[in-house]
Amino acid sequence: GHYWFNGWITTKDPTSTQVFANGYTVSNSASDFVTWLLADGNYTSASTDPLVLDVENGRAWTTTSGGRKYTASLRAWTPLEAAAFVQAVKALLPHANLYVYMSANAASKKASDGSYLWAPLATTTRLWVASWGTNNGQVPDALPRTGPWQTWSIWQYTSSLRIAGSRTGAIDADLAKADAWTPLG
């Protein structure tokens, strides 16, 4: 699949002069994602590759502007920002197989009225959920919480899988349902 990490946008930049986002918006993000996706010609209207928006906090960034040093941590996009991104991508690629990647805790967050915060995305995207349990490289016994999604399509069940003889450290491991590559209706 293809992956877009929720990055610096104007609504996430804590500086008045936009030193991190530089005026970049959700629409810019969606446009760039689709432009780069189509640039090599391998992604077509018939492609069913998952197009994934990763919704999570990012690391602390430091930049200098006008001789002044700024440091800020990237905050995850809100459900409205993520929905705007998905709508913009869908407008450019109507048959896209859209996903949102987030933790089970994030997917299950509720508003004060008891509704799921991410409900607006549950009808237009599939869920790739991270839920590691004890994170020991094994599939946990308990299924992940999925909030407003009826189920997960891809489940990242650990970040600690080790493959004997591979000489690599711990890696992420996922399970995918058989229909994970089928775009939503």
VMD Tcl script that builds the backbone (N, CA, C; Angstrom):
set m [mol new atoms 555]
animate dup $m
set s [atomselect $m all]
$s set {name element resname resid chain x y z} {
  {N N GLY 1 A 0.806 -1.186 0.000}
  {CA C GLY 1 A 0.000 0.000 0.000}
  {C C GLY 1 A 0.854 1.257 0.000}
  {N N HIS 2 A 0.197 2.374 0.181}
  {CA C HIS 2 A 0.839 3.678 0.157}
  {C C HIS 2 A 0.416 4.433 1.405}
  {N N TYR 3 A 1.321 5.197 1.960}
  {CA C TYR 3 A 1.205 5.670 3.323}
  {C C TYR 3 A 1.457 7.166 3.407}
  {N N TRP 4 A 0.614 7.878 4.171}
  {CA C TRP 4 A 0.798 9.308 4.413}
  {C C TRP 4 A 0.705 9.547 5.907}
  {N N PHE 5 A 1.766 10.033 6.494}
  {CA C PHE 5 A 1.768 10.356 7.923}
  {C C PHE 5 A 1.177 11.745 8.113}
  {N N ASN 6 A 0.225 11.858 9.053}
  {CA C ASN 6 A -0.344 13.197 9.307}
  {C C ASN 6 A 0.791 14.105 9.759}
  {N N GLY 7 A 1.048 15.117 8.995}
  {CA C GLY 7 A 2.206 15.963 9.258}
  {C C GLY 7 A 1.831 17.370 9.655}
  {N N TRP 8 A 2.812 18.233 9.558}
  {CA C TRP 8 A 2.589 19.627 9.922}
  {C C TRP 8 A 1.622 20.273 8.952}
  {N N ILE 9 A 0.564 20.826 9.479}
  {CA C ILE 9 A -0.394 21.624 8.726}
  {C C ILE 9 A -0.674 22.879 9.544}
  {N N THR 10 A -1.294 23.843 8.922}
  {CA C THR 10 A -1.488 25.145 9.573}
  {C C THR 10 A -2.178 25.033 10.929}
  {N N THR 11 A -3.136 24.124 11.055}
  {CA C THR 11 A -3.876 24.006 12.311}
  {C C THR 11 A -3.089 23.306 13.412}
  {N N LYS 12 A -1.960 22.715 13.077}
  {CA C LYS 12 A -1.127 22.031 14.073}
  {C C LYS 12 A 0.119 22.838 14.438}
  {N N ASP 13 A 0.400 23.873 13.697}
  {CA C ASP 13 A 1.600 24.670 13.929}
  {C C ASP 13 A 1.357 25.646 15.086}
  {N N PRO 14 A 2.105 25.502 16.187}
  {CA C PRO 14 A 1.880 26.367 17.347}
  {C C PRO 14 A 2.493 27.762 17.216}
  {N N THR 15 A 3.196 28.015 16.127}
  {CA C THR 15 A 3.861 29.311 15.970}
  {C C THR 15 A 2.997 30.260 15.143}
  {N N SER 16 A 3.047 31.518 15.468}
  {CA C SER 16 A 2.237 32.503 14.744}
  {C C SER 16 A 2.737 32.725 13.321}
  {N N THR 17 A 3.983 32.420 13.059}
  {CA C THR 17 A 4.545 32.635 11.723}
  {C C THR 17 A 4.624 31.353 10.893}
  {N N GLN 18 A 4.016 30.275 11.393}
  {CA C GLN 18 A 3.950 29.013 10.646}
  {C C GLN 18 A 5.325 28.462 10.267}
  {N N VAL 19 A 6.257 28.450 11.212}
  {CA C VAL 19 A 7.608 27.983 10.898}
  {C C VAL 19 A 7.667 26.474 10.651}
  {N N PHE 20 A 6.713 25.722 11.161}
  {CA C PHE 20 A 6.710 24.279 10.916}
  {C C PHE 20 A 5.862 23.921 9.686}
  {N N ALA 21 A 4.659 24.451 9.612}
  {CA C ALA 21 A 3.750 24.103 8.518}
  {C C ALA 21 A 3.977 24.933 7.263}
  {N N ASN 22 A 4.510 26.135 7.419}
  {CA C ASN 22 A 4.767 27.014 6.281}
  {C C ASN 22 A 3.529 27.176 5.391}
  {N N GLY 23 A 2.358 27.268 6.027}
  {CA C GLY 23 A 1.128 27.462 5.280}
  {C C GLY 23 A 0.538 26.200 4.671}
  {N N TYR 24 A 1.137 25.058 4.926}
  {CA C TYR 24 A 0.697 23.778 4.360}
  {C C TYR 24 A -0.606 23.345 5.024}
  {N N THR 25 A -1.567 22.874 4.219}
  {CA C THR 25 A -2.890 22.516 4.713}
  {C C THR 25 A -3.197 21.041 4.483}
  {N N VAL 26 A -4.348 20.601 4.986}
  {CA C VAL 26 A -4.832 19.242 4.719}
  {C C VAL 26 A -5.002 19.042 3.215}
  {N N SER 27 A -5.539 20.032 2.534}
  {CA C SER 27 A -5.728 19.937 1.075}
  {C C SER 27 A -4.396 19.790 0.352}
  {N N ASN 28 A -3.382 20.540 0.792}
  {CA C ASN 28 A -2.045 20.386 0.200}
  {C C ASN 28 A -1.543 18.957 0.407}
  {N N SER 29 A -1.757 18.422 1.596}
  {CA C SER 29 A -1.322 17.060 1.907}
  {C C SER 29 A -1.977 16.052 0.971}
  {N N ALA 30 A -3.284 16.150 0.811}
  {CA C ALA 30 A -4.004 15.222 -0.063}
  {C C ALA 30 A -3.545 15.357 -1.508}
  {N N SER 31 A -3.393 16.576 -1.972}
  {CA C SER 31 A -2.964 16.817 -3.344}
  {C C SER 31 A -1.572 16.245 -3.598}
  {N N ASP 32 A -0.646 16.503 -2.670}
  {CA C ASP 32 A 0.712 15.972 -2.827}
  {C C ASP 32 A 0.718 14.441 -2.783}
  {N N PHE 33 A -0.055 13.866 -1.875}
  {CA C PHE 33 A -0.134 12.410 -1.766}
  {C C PHE 33 A -0.555 11.804 -3.104}
  {N N VAL 34 A -1.619 12.315 -3.692}
  {CA C VAL 34 A -2.121 11.785 -4.959}
  {C C VAL 34 A -1.141 12.067 -6.095}
  {N N THR 35 A -0.565 13.255 -6.135}
  {CA C THR 35 A 0.406 13.588 -7.179}
  {C C THR 35 A 1.589 12.632 -7.145}
  {N N TRP 36 A 2.147 12.412 -5.962}
  {CA C TRP 36 A 3.301 11.516 -5.840}
  {C C TRP 36 A 2.906 10.070 -6.120}
  {N N LEU 37 A 1.705 9.706 -5.739}
  {CA C LEU 37 A 1.204 8.358 -5.978}
  {C C LEU 37 A 1.097 8.060 -7.476}
  {N N LEU 38 A 0.621 9.040 -8.248}
  {CA C LEU 38 A 0.412 8.855 -9.682}
  {C C LEU 38 A 1.666 9.105 -10.520}
  {N N ALA 39 A 2.676 9.721 -9.919}
  {CA C ALA 39 A 3.851 10.168 -10.682}
  {C C ALA 39 A 4.562 9.063 -11.444}
  {N N ASP 40 A 4.682 7.871 -10.871}
  {CA C ASP 40 A 5.442 6.829 -11.579}
  {C C ASP 40 A 4.580 5.975 -12.503}
  {N N GLY 41 A 3.272 6.175 -12.507}
  {CA C GLY 41 A 2.389 5.457 -13.416}
  {C C GLY 41 A 1.982 4.070 -12.963}
  {N N ASN 42 A 2.465 3.608 -11.810}
  {CA C ASN 42 A 2.121 2.262 -11.347}
  {C C ASN 42 A 0.780 2.197 -10.628}
  {N N TYR 43 A 0.336 3.314 -10.069}
  {CA C TYR 43 A -0.967 3.342 -9.416}
  {C C TYR 43 A -1.977 3.836 -10.445}
  {N N THR 44 A -3.044 3.068 -10.673}
  {CA C THR 44 A -4.061 3.425 -11.660}
  {C C THR 44 A -5.442 3.403 -11.007}
  {N N SER 45 A -6.448 3.769 -11.767}
  {CA C SER 45 A -7.809 3.759 -11.229}
  {C C SER 45 A -8.263 2.349 -10.875}
  {N N ALA 46 A -7.604 1.323 -11.394}
  {CA C ALA 46 A -7.948 -0.057 -11.074}
  {C C ALA 46 A -7.183 -0.588 -9.854}
  {N N SER 47 A -6.246 0.184 -9.338}
  {CA C SER 47 A -5.444 -0.268 -8.200}
  {C C SER 47 A -6.299 -0.422 -6.949}
  {N N THR 48 A -6.019 -1.470 -6.196}
  {CA C THR 48 A -6.711 -1.678 -4.923}
  {C C THR 48 A -5.738 -1.598 -3.751}
  {N N ASP 49 A -4.519 -1.137 -4.008}
  {CA C ASP 49 A -3.556 -0.962 -2.929}
  {C C ASP 49 A -4.164 -0.066 -1.851}
  {N N PRO 50 A -3.975 -0.418 -0.586}
  {CA C PRO 50 A -4.453 0.481 0.472}
  {C C PRO 50 A -3.726 1.833 0.419}
  {N N LEU 51 A -4.502 2.899 0.553}
  {CA C LEU 51 A -3.951 4.242 0.697}
  {C C LEU 51 A -4.217 4.625 2.147}
  {N N VAL 52 A -3.149 4.786 2.904}
  {CA C VAL 52 A -3.258 4.858 4.354}
  {C C VAL 52 A -2.890 6.237 4.888}
  {N N LEU 53 A -3.778 6.794 5.708}
  {CA C LEU 53 A -3.476 7.998 6.477}
  {C C LEU 53 A -3.145 7.546 7.890}
  {N N ASP 54 A -1.916 7.765 8.309}
  {CA C ASP 54 A -1.467 7.424 9.656}
  {C C ASP 54 A -1.805 8.589 10.574}
  {N N VAL 55 A -2.678 8.344 11.546}
  {CA C VAL 55 A -3.116 9.382 12.470}
  {C C VAL 55 A -2.519 9.116 13.842}
  {N N GLU 56 A -1.421 9.806 14.141}
  {CA C GLU 56 A -0.795 9.680 15.458}
  {C C GLU 56 A 0.148 10.852 15.692}
  {N N ASN 57 A 0.474 11.048 16.956}
  {CA C ASN 57 A 1.426 12.102 17.302}
  {C C ASN 57 A 2.773 11.799 16.682}
  {N N GLY 58 A 3.508 12.857 16.401}
  {CA C GLY 58 A 4.845 12.708 15.854}
  {C C GLY 58 A 5.894 13.137 16.861}
  {N N ARG 59 A 7.104 13.099 16.450}
  {CA C ARG 59 A 8.229 13.449 17.332}
  {C C ARG 59 A 8.351 14.962 17.485}
  {N N ALA 60 A 9.231 15.370 18.335}
  {CA C ALA 60 A 9.534 16.796 18.488}
  {C C ALA 60 A 10.415 17.245 17.321}
  {N N TRP 61 A 10.121 18.397 16.793}
  {CA C TRP 61 A 10.872 18.976 15.681}
  {C C TRP 61 A 11.523 20.269 16.153}
  {N N THR 62 A 12.673 20.569 15.592}
  {CA C THR 62 A 13.340 21.835 15.863}
  {C C THR 62 A 13.687 22.472 14.526}
  {N N THR 63 A 13.399 23.754 14.421}
  {CA C THR 63 A 13.724 24.501 13.210}
  {C C THR 63 A 14.147 25.907 13.622}
  {N N THR 64 A 14.820 26.568 12.725}
  {CA C THR 64 A 15.250 27.937 12.973}
  {C C THR 64 A 14.631 28.837 11.919}
  {N N SER 65 A 14.124 29.971 12.365}
  {CA C SER 65 A 13.533 30.947 11.462}
  {C C SER 65 A 13.841 32.339 11.999}
  {N N GLY 66 A 14.383 33.189 11.141}
  {CA C GLY 66 A 14.704 34.551 11.547}
  {C C GLY 66 A 15.691 34.605 12.701}
  {N N GLY 67 A 16.582 33.635 12.753}
  {CA C GLY 67 A 17.587 33.590 13.805}
  {C C GLY 67 A 17.076 33.053 15.138}
  {N N ARG 68 A 15.830 32.636 15.181}
  {CA C ARG 68 A 15.247 32.111 16.410}
  {C C ARG 68 A 14.987 30.610 16.261}
  {N N LYS 69 A 15.269 29.864 17.318}
  {CA C LYS 69 A 15.080 28.419 17.317}
  {C C LYS 69 A 13.697 28.080 17.893}
  {N N TYR 70 A 12.976 27.199 17.184}
  {CA C TYR 70 A 11.646 26.758 17.607}
  {C C TYR 70 A 11.644 25.241 17.754}
  {N N THR 71 A 11.004 24.736 18.812}
  {CA C THR 71 A 10.842 23.301 19.007}
  {C C THR 71 A 9.383 23.040 19.356}
  {N N ALA 72 A 8.801 22.049 18.694}
  {CA C ALA 72 A 7.412 21.675 18.970}
  {C C ALA 72 A 7.215 20.208 18.605}
  {N N SER 73 A 6.289 19.563 19.298}
  {CA C SER 73 A 5.921 18.180 18.982}
  {C C SER 73 A 4.709 18.183 18.079}
  {N N LEU 74 A 4.761 17.346 17.073}
  {CA C LEU 74 A 3.659 17.226 16.132}
  {C C LEU 74 A 2.503 16.503 16.810}
  {N N ARG 75 A 1.322 17.059 16.751}
  {CA C ARG 75 A 0.116 16.464 17.316}
  {C C ARG 75 A -0.695 15.798 16.221}
  {N N ALA 76 A -1.337 14.691 16.547}
  {CA C ALA 76 A -2.163 13.967 15.581}
  {C C ALA 76 A -3.278 14.852 15.048}
  {N N TRP 77 A -3.650 14.609 13.805}
  {CA C TRP 77 A -4.767 15.323 13.218}
  {C C TRP 77 A -6.051 14.962 13.949}
  {N N THR 78 A -6.991 15.864 13.933}
  {CA C THR 78 A -8.306 15.628 14.515}
  {C C THR 78 A -9.144 14.794 13.542}
  {N N PRO 79 A -10.264 14.253 14.011}
  {CA C PRO 79 A -11.153 13.543 13.079}
  {C C PRO 79 A -11.608 14.419 11.910}
  {N N LEU 80 A -11.857 15.698 12.155}
  {CA C LEU 80 A -12.284 16.585 11.055}
  {C C LEU 80 A -11.166 16.796 10.040}
  {N N GLU 81 A -9.939 16.962 10.516}
  {CA C GLU 81 A -8.799 17.121 9.599}
  {C C GLU 81 A -8.581 15.848 8.793}
  {N N ALA 82 A -8.646 14.701 9.462}
  {CA C ALA 82 A -8.478 13.420 8.767}
  {C C ALA 82 A -9.593 13.207 7.753}
  {N N ALA 83 A -10.822 13.544 8.117}
  {CA C ALA 83 A -11.953 13.393 7.195}
  {C C ALA 83 A -11.784 14.302 5.978}
  {N N ALA 84 A -11.277 15.506 6.174}
  {CA C ALA 84 A -11.037 16.417 5.049}
  {C C ALA 84 A -9.985 15.844 4.107}
  {N N PHE 85 A -8.945 15.248 4.662}
  {CA C PHE 85 A -7.904 14.605 3.851}
  {C C PHE 85 A -8.513 13.463 3.033}
  {N N VAL 86 A -9.267 12.606 3.689}
  {CA C VAL 86 A -9.892 11.464 3.015}
  {C C VAL 86 A -10.831 11.939 1.912}
  {N N GLN 87 A -11.639 12.956 2.185}
  {CA C GLN 87 A -12.557 13.482 1.175}
  {C C GLN 87 A -11.797 14.044 -0.019}
  {N N ALA 88 A -10.695 14.736 0.247}
  {CA C ALA 88 A -9.901 15.315 -0.842}
  {C C ALA 88 A -9.254 14.224 -1.692}
  {N N VAL 89 A -8.729 13.182 -1.056}
  {CA C VAL 89 A -8.142 12.067 -1.812}
  {C C VAL 89 A -9.225 11.360 -2.614}
  {N N LYS 90 A -10.372 11.137 -1.980}
  {CA C LYS 90 A -11.486 10.451 -2.648}
  {C C LYS 90 A -11.983 11.254 -3.855}
  {N N ALA 91 A -11.964 12.573 -3.767}
  {CA C ALA 91 A -12.374 13.409 -4.895}
  {C C ALA 91 A -11.421 13.247 -6.074}
  {N N LEU 92 A -10.139 13.055 -5.785}
  {CA C LEU 92 A -9.136 12.893 -6.835}
  {C C LEU 92 A -9.037 11.452 -7.337}
  {N N LEU 93 A -9.324 10.497 -6.444}
  {CA C LEU 93 A -9.254 9.065 -6.766}
  {C C LEU 93 A -10.522 8.390 -6.249}
  {N N PRO 94 A -11.635 8.484 -6.973}
  {CA C PRO 94 A -12.927 8.003 -6.471}
  {C C PRO 94 A -12.971 6.526 -6.067}
  {N N HIS 95 A -12.132 5.694 -6.663}
  {CA C HIS 95 A -12.172 4.261 -6.364}
  {C C HIS 95 A -11.070 3.823 -5.400}
  {N N ALA 96 A -10.473 4.782 -4.710}
  {CA C ALA 96 A -9.351 4.485 -3.815}
  {C C ALA 96 A -9.777 3.583 -2.651}
  {N N ASN 97 A -8.878 2.726 -2.250}
  {CA C ASN 97 A -9.059 1.839 -1.093}
  {C C ASN 97 A -8.447 2.554 0.116}
  {N N LEU 98 A -9.247 3.357 0.782}
  {CA C LEU 98 A -8.746 4.253 1.823}
  {C C LEU 98 A -8.748 3.625 3.208}
  {N N TYR 99 A -7.667 3.882 3.924}
  {CA C TYR 99 A -7.480 3.378 5.276}
  {C C TYR 99 A -7.097 4.511 6.214}
  {N N VAL 100 A -7.410 4.309 7.476}
  {CA C VAL 100 A -6.875 5.137 8.548}
  {C C VAL 100 A -6.122 4.180 9.460}
  {N N TYR 101 A -4.878 4.545 9.792}
  {CA C TYR 101 A -4.078 3.765 10.722}
  {C C TYR 101 A -4.042 4.524 12.043}
  {N N MET 102 A -4.376 3.824 13.123}
  {CA C MET 102 A -4.321 4.436 14.451}
  {C C MET 102 A -4.332 3.343 15.499}
  {N N SER 103 A -4.061 3.747 16.717}
  {CA C SER 103 A -4.094 2.797 17.824}
  {C C SER 103 A -5.540 2.453 18.167}
  {N N ALA 104 A -5.726 1.324 18.805}
  {CA C ALA 104 A -7.058 0.932 19.268}
  {C C ALA 104 A -7.587 1.947 20.271}
  {N N ASN 105 A -6.699 2.510 21.091}
  {CA C ASN 105 A -7.125 3.530 22.052}
  {C C ASN 105 A -7.679 4.756 21.337}
  {N N ALA 106 A -6.986 5.212 20.300}
  {CA C ALA 106 A -7.461 6.374 19.548}
  {C C ALA 106 A -8.782 6.055 18.845}
  {N N ALA 107 A -8.869 4.898 18.191}
  {CA C ALA 107 A -10.080 4.519 17.460}
  {C C ALA 107 A -11.297 4.470 18.373}
  {N N SER 108 A -11.089 4.136 19.627}
  {CA C SER 108 A -12.193 3.943 20.571}
  {C C SER 108 A -12.559 5.180 21.381}
  {N N LYS 109 A -11.884 6.295 21.144}
  {CA C LYS 109 A -12.202 7.517 21.905}
  {C C LYS 109 A -13.606 8.003 21.598}
  {N N LYS 110 A -14.255 8.466 22.677}
  {CA C LYS 110 A -15.630 8.952 22.545}
  {C C LYS 110 A -15.721 10.429 22.904}
  {N N ALA 111 A -16.707 11.070 22.316}
  {CA C ALA 111 A -17.028 12.464 22.644}
  {C C ALA 111 A -17.845 12.485 23.933}
  {N N SER 112 A -18.083 13.666 24.451}
  {CA C SER 112 A -18.825 13.793 25.703}
  {C C SER 112 A -20.253 13.258 25.589}
  {N N ASP 113 A -20.811 13.208 24.378}
  {CA C ASP 113 A -22.172 12.685 24.210}
  {C C ASP 113 A -22.198 11.170 24.025}
  {N N GLY 114 A -21.021 10.519 24.100}
  {CA C GLY 114 A -20.937 9.065 23.983}
  {C C GLY 114 A -20.717 8.554 22.571}
  {N N SER 115 A -20.734 9.433 21.580}
  {CA C SER 115 A -20.487 9.002 20.200}
  {C C SER 115 A -18.978 8.848 19.981}
  {N N TYR 116 A -18.628 8.015 19.042}
  {CA C TYR 116 A -17.215 7.835 18.714}
  {C C TYR 116 A -16.698 9.037 17.935}
  {N N LEU 117 A -15.527 9.545 18.332}
  {CA C LEU 117 A -14.942 10.703 17.643}
  {C C LEU 117 A -14.677 10.425 16.172}
  {N N TRP 118 A -14.289 9.196 15.866}
  {CA C TRP 118 A -13.875 8.864 14.508}
  {C C TRP 118 A -15.004 8.322 13.644}
  {N N ALA 119 A -16.242 8.384 14.118}
  {CA C ALA 119 A -17.393 7.857 13.373}
  {C C ALA 119 A -17.490 8.395 11.948}
  {N N PRO 120 A -17.198 9.682 11.703}
  {CA C PRO 120 A -17.312 10.177 10.320}
  {C C PRO 120 A -16.411 9.444 9.318}
  {N N LEU 121 A -15.353 8.820 9.791}
  {CA C LEU 121 A -14.444 8.118 8.882}
  {C C LEU 121 A -14.780 6.635 8.719}
  {N N ALA 122 A -15.593 6.103 9.604}
  {CA C ALA 122 A -15.848 4.662 9.605}
  {C C ALA 122 A -16.631 4.191 8.377}
  {N N THR 123 A -17.334 5.078 7.707}
  {CA C THR 123 A -18.083 4.679 6.512}
  {C C THR 123 A -17.296 4.888 5.223}
  {N N THR 124 A -16.197 5.621 5.297}
  {CA C THR 124 A -15.434 5.920 4.079}
  {C C THR 124 A -14.044 5.296 4.057}
  {N N THR 125 A -13.606 4.777 5.189}
  {CA C THR 125 A -12.267 4.181 5.269}
  {C C THR 125 A -12.321 2.841 5.979}
  {N N ARG 126 A -11.331 2.053 5.718}
  {CA C ARG 126 A -11.106 0.824 6.489}
  {C C ARG 126 A -10.158 1.175 7.628}
  {N N LEU 127 A -10.090 0.305 8.614}
  {CA C LEU 127 A -9.248 0.538 9.783}
  {C C LEU 127 A -8.056 -0.403 9.786}
  {N N TRP 128 A -6.868 0.196 9.886}
  {CA C TRP 128 A -5.637 -0.538 10.172}
  {C C TRP 128 A -5.323 -0.141 11.600}
  {N N VAL 129 A -5.510 -1.057 12.510}
  {CA C VAL 129 A -5.433 -0.741 13.926}
  {C C VAL 129 A -4.175 -1.336 14.552}
  {N N ALA 130 A -3.542 -0.553 15.410}
  {CA C ALA 130 A -2.391 -1.028 16.185}
  {C C ALA 130 A -2.871 -1.360 17.586}
  {N N SER 131 A -2.694 -2.613 17.964}
  {CA C SER 131 A -3.072 -3.065 19.302}
  {C C SER 131 A -2.160 -4.233 19.638}
  {N N TRP 132 A -1.188 -3.976 20.512}
  {CA C TRP 132 A -0.095 -4.914 20.722}
  {C C TRP 132 A -0.242 -5.840 21.915}
  {N N GLY 133 A -1.201 -5.613 22.770}
  {CA C GLY 133 A -1.295 -6.454 23.961}
  {C C GLY 133 A -0.006 -6.378 24.756}
  {N N THR 134 A 0.591 -7.527 25.061}
  {CA C THR 134 A 1.850 -7.538 25.817}
  {C C THR 134 A 3.053 -7.256 24.924}
  {N N ASN 135 A 2.836 -7.148 23.626}
  {CA C ASN 135 A 3.872 -6.827 22.650}
  {C C ASN 135 A 5.073 -7.764 22.748}
  {N N ASN 136 A 4.781 -9.051 22.742}
  {CA C ASN 136 A 5.834 -10.062 22.868}
  {C C ASN 136 A 6.108 -10.802 21.564}
  {N N GLY 137 A 5.615 -10.271 20.455}
  {CA C GLY 137 A 5.832 -10.917 19.163}
  {C C GLY 137 A 4.755 -11.927 18.810}
  {N N GLN 138 A 3.834 -12.192 19.718}
  {CA C GLN 138 A 2.753 -13.152 19.493}
  {C C GLN 138 A 1.438 -12.412 19.274}
  {N N VAL 139 A 0.516 -13.071 18.583}
  {CA C VAL 139 A -0.814 -12.485 18.400}
  {C C VAL 139 A -1.540 -12.536 19.746}
  {N N PRO 140 A -1.998 -11.386 20.239}
  {CA C PRO 140 A -2.714 -11.372 21.520}
  {C C PRO 140 A -4.011 -12.186 21.457}
  {N N ASP 141 A -4.444 -12.668 22.602}
  {CA C ASP 141 A -5.703 -13.413 22.672}
  {C C ASP 141 A -6.904 -12.511 22.421}
  {N N ALA 142 A -6.850 -11.280 22.927}
  {CA C ALA 142 A -7.980 -10.355 22.792}
  {C C ALA 142 A -7.899 -9.600 21.473}
  {N N LEU 143 A -9.022 -9.489 20.801}
  {CA C LEU 143 A -9.093 -8.698 19.570}
  {C C LEU 143 A -9.008 -7.216 19.912}
  {N N PRO 144 A -8.522 -6.403 18.993}
  {CA C PRO 144 A -8.411 -4.970 19.271}
  {C C PRO 144 A -9.775 -4.280 19.277}
  {N N ARG 145 A -9.855 -3.221 20.054}
  {CA C ARG 145 A -11.043 -2.362 20.011}
  {C C ARG 145 A -11.008 -1.592 18.697}
  {N N THR 146 A -12.165 -1.379 18.105}
  {CA C THR 146 A -12.218 -0.733 16.796}
  {C C THR 146 A -13.131 0.489 16.756}
  {N N GLY 147 A -13.661 0.896 17.891}
  {CA C GLY 147 A -14.497 2.089 17.926}
  {C C GLY 147 A -15.670 1.987 16.977}
  {N N PRO 148 A -15.853 2.969 16.073}
  {CA C PRO 148 A -17.018 2.968 15.193}
  {C C PRO 148 A -16.918 2.001 14.005}
  {N N TRP 149 A -15.752 1.457 13.749}
  {CA C TRP 149 A -15.614 0.471 12.684}
  {C C TRP 149 A -16.158 -0.863 13.196}
  {N N GLN 150 A -16.866 -1.581 12.357}
  {CA C GLN 150 A -17.405 -2.871 12.786}
  {C C GLN 150 A -16.292 -3.857 13.096}
  {N N THR 151 A -15.193 -3.730 12.387}
  {CA C THR 151 A -14.056 -4.617 12.588}
  {C C THR 151 A -12.813 -3.965 11.997}
  {N N TRP 152 A -11.682 -4.569 12.218}
  {CA C TRP 152 A -10.439 -4.115 11.613}
  {C C TRP 152 A -10.268 -4.832 10.287}
  {N N SER 153 A -9.514 -4.221 9.379}
  {CA C SER 153 A -9.152 -4.881 8.124}
  {C C SER 153 A -7.705 -5.341 8.180}
  {N N ILE 154 A -6.863 -4.521 8.829}
  {CA C ILE 154 A -5.469 -4.903 9.083}
  {C C ILE 154 A -5.218 -4.630 10.560}
  {N N TRP 155 A -4.552 -5.554 11.223}
  {CA C TRP 155 A -4.264 -5.439 12.655}
  {C C TRP 155 A -2.752 -5.565 12.862}
  {N N GLN 156 A -2.140 -4.476 13.293}
  {CA C GLN 156 A -0.733 -4.528 13.693}
  {C C GLN 156 A -0.727 -5.033 15.140}
  {N N TYR 157 A -0.348 -6.291 15.302}
  {CA C TYR 157 A -0.485 -6.931 16.607}
  {C C TYR 157 A 0.787 -6.891 17.455}
  {N N THR 158 A 1.899 -6.473 16.871}
  {CA C THR 158 A 3.139 -6.372 17.647}
  {C C THR 158 A 4.143 -5.480 16.932}
  {N N SER 159 A 5.054 -4.928 17.709}
  {CA C SER 159 A 6.213 -4.243 17.137}
  {C C SER 159 A 7.482 -5.002 17.530}
  {N N SER 160 A 7.296 -6.220 18.006}
  {CA C SER 160 A 8.417 -6.996 18.550}
  {C C SER 160 A 8.585 -8.367 17.905}
  {N N LEU 161 A 8.169 -8.529 16.678}
  {CA C LEU 161 A 8.361 -9.809 16.013}
  {C C LEU 161 A 9.826 -9.966 15.633}
  {N N ARG 162 A 10.352 -11.108 15.883}
  {CA C ARG 162 A 11.742 -11.417 15.501}
  {C C ARG 162 A 11.710 -12.623 14.572}
  {N N ILE 163 A 12.485 -12.543 13.516}
  {CA C ILE 163 A 12.553 -13.629 12.546}
  {C C ILE 163 A 13.921 -14.272 12.675}
  {N N ALA 164 A 13.924 -15.531 13.082}
  {CA C ALA 164 A 15.167 -16.256 13.311}
  {C C ALA 164 A 16.040 -16.240 12.061}
  {N N GLY 165 A 17.307 -15.947 12.241}
  {CA C GLY 165 A 18.270 -15.955 11.160}
  {C C GLY 165 A 18.238 -14.734 10.259}
  {N N SER 166 A 17.382 -13.759 10.539}
  {CA C SER 166 A 17.251 -12.615 9.639}
  {C C SER 166 A 18.244 -11.503 9.928}
  {N N ARG 167 A 18.855 -11.518 11.087}
  {CA C ARG 167 A 19.799 -10.477 11.513}
  {C C ARG 167 A 19.149 -9.103 11.641}
  {N N THR 168 A 17.842 -9.070 11.727}
  {CA C THR 168 A 17.161 -7.802 11.964}
  {C C THR 168 A 16.662 -7.782 13.399}
  {N N GLY 169 A 16.439 -6.596 13.879}
  {CA C GLY 169 A 15.869 -6.459 15.208}
  {C C GLY 169 A 14.375 -6.711 15.158}
  {N N ALA 170 A 13.703 -6.283 16.192}
  {CA C ALA 170 A 12.256 -6.442 16.261}
  {C C ALA 170 A 11.588 -5.651 15.141}
  {N N ILE 171 A 10.547 -6.237 14.562}
  {CA C ILE 171 A 9.800 -5.575 13.487}
  {C C ILE 171 A 8.307 -5.591 13.810}
  {N N ASP 172 A 7.570 -4.693 13.129}
  {CA C ASP 172 A 6.116 -4.699 13.229}
  {C C ASP 172 A 5.579 -5.921 12.499}
  {N N ALA 173 A 4.478 -6.467 13.008}
  {CA C ALA 173 A 3.821 -7.583 12.327}
  {C C ALA 173 A 2.323 -7.312 12.292}
  {N N ASP 174 A 1.720 -7.690 11.179}
  {CA C ASP 174 A 0.312 -7.410 10.947}
  {C C ASP 174 A -0.421 -8.643 10.452}
  {N N LEU 175 A -1.710 -8.654 10.694}
  {CA C LEU 175 A -2.627 -9.619 10.098}
  {C C LEU 175 A -3.566 -8.822 9.193}
  {N N ALA 176 A -3.918 -9.366 8.049}
  {CA C ALA 176 A -4.862 -8.701 7.161}
  {C C ALA 176 A -6.004 -9.663 6.851}
  {N N LYS 177 A -7.218 -9.140 6.842}
  {CA C LYS 177 A -8.370 -9.948 6.457}
  {C C LYS 177 A -8.359 -10.134 4.957}
  {N N ALA 178 A -9.042 -11.172 4.497}
  {CA C ALA 178 A -9.035 -11.525 3.077}
  {C C ALA 178 A -9.532 -10.397 2.186}
  {N N ASP 179 A -10.437 -9.561 2.683}
  {CA C ASP 179 A -10.983 -8.482 1.849}
  {C C ASP 179 A -10.264 -7.143 2.032}
  {N N ALA 180 A -9.107 -7.171 2.655}
  {CA C ALA 180 A -8.389 -5.927 2.951}
  {C C ALA 180 A -8.022 -5.135 1.702}
  {N N TRP 181 A -7.935 -5.795 0.558}
  {CA C TRP 181 A -7.569 -5.109 -0.669}
  {C C TRP 181 A -8.782 -4.797 -1.537}
  {N N THR 182 A -9.957 -4.930 -0.982}
  {CA C THR 182 A -11.187 -4.605 -1.693}
  {C C THR 182 A -11.672 -3.247 -1.210}
  {N N PRO 183 A -11.754 -2.251 -2.088}
  {CA C PRO 183 A -12.240 -0.936 -1.658}
  {C C PRO 183 A -13.660 -1.018 -1.116}
  {N N LEU 184 A -13.983 -0.148 -0.169}
  {CA C LEU 184 A -15.347 -0.080 0.365}
  {C C LEU 184 A -16.295 0.331 -0.741}
  {N N GLY 185 A -17.505 -0.244 -0.718}
  {CA C GLY 185 A -18.570 -0.055 -1.660}
  {C C GLY 185 A -18.722 1.262 -2.246}
}
mol reanalyze $m
mol bondsrecalc $m
mol representation Tube
mol addrep $m
